[in-house]
Amino acid sequence: MKKLLNFSTHPGDPEMFGNDWTEAAAFLNQYRFDGFELYPVGNYPFQTIPPCLVRGIHLRFFIFLREIWENNGDELLKIFDNWENVEHSYGGRGADAVITTYVKQLDLAQQLACHYVVFHPVHCLLAHIYDWQFPYSWQDTLTLCSEILNESLARSSYTGLLLFENLWWPGSFRLEDIKEYHYLRERVNYKRCGIVLDTGHLLNSCGGFDNEEDGIDYLLGKVGKWGSLRDEIRTVHLTLSLSGRYIRESKEKNEHPPATTSFRQRFSMARQHVCKIDPHDPFTNTKIGDLFDLINPDNVVFEFTFNNLGVWCEKIEQQQKALLDKLWL
């Protein structure tokens, strides 16, 4: 079982190590991790990254997929206000921009000899992230995502694992039913597939928790009932979310950004809302180690949010302490 840290090429992340991947490797060694799961951002010189440091690539999370995939200009302008915002978000005005991004990232994963890539099978609408009442089914979303993946994979050189990550929004891939995974497998024309279990997302999907022990009990009970589906879990994003109170209160308030706000303002408010639902905190209760009596993934990723090295180190140390007897024998 490989132990990984999430990392990105957003300027703030490499700058923590002076843009020196040798220093990044030393950081991994300091905490006894095997590599990074990388979220590639911008026009970074990826050729400077030693392949041995990156085990997985987290593919770009395009939140709004249907409108761009269907080249629906009217709906895109309703969401984004203008074409400049559309181009900034996708790199273009149509479906080809999405495919181009995914093909580049899949090819990057191949170049870096990555074991896996992560894809979010989700389509979101800003208006409904507050009330969770999305006007489409998970079948609609997974059909859409399979079309995008099939086109991207067909144009790429990638040969590693393709892993689907669960989220919490209704109408998306939530792992509420084994049928969701089989539905994807039947439609994605790629044999090497599996699951990324995100523990924080799973906690959020049922309305959230206020107490860590209750949350862990839920995780163990849920995963324990999955049977053969447990064998499909190839990677775990190990992260704690105790946002139950916030989720309940936000649903009751159902506050939407004023119609007069710009797309950038609406998106910023939505981002703040989502970060409160999914804070990416560390587990501190040693009971979380029991999860690895139920599953045996290839990779465990400590997926945290952080704005400086000190915060990141603190979160790593807290979760390592909770898992010391399980993963750091």
JOFEN-V357330 format. One line per field, one symbol per residue. ss: DSSP state (h for helix, s for strand, l for the rest). A space follows every 10 residues. Layout:
# JOFEN-V357330
ss = ???
This chain:
# JOFEN-V357330
ss = lsssssssll hhhhhlllll hhhhhhhhhh llllsssssl lllllhhhll hhhsssssll lllllhhhhl llhhhhhhhh llhhhhhhhh llllhhhhhh hhhhhhhhhh hllllsssss lllllhhhll lllllllhhh hhhhhhhhhh hhhhhlllll ssssslllll lllllllhhh hhhhhhhlll llsssssshh hhhhhlllll lhhhhhhhhh hhhhllhhhh hhssssssls lllhhhhhhh hhhlllllll llhhhhhhhh hhhhhhhlll sllllhhhhh hhhhllllss ssllllllhh hhhhhhhhhh hhhhhhhll
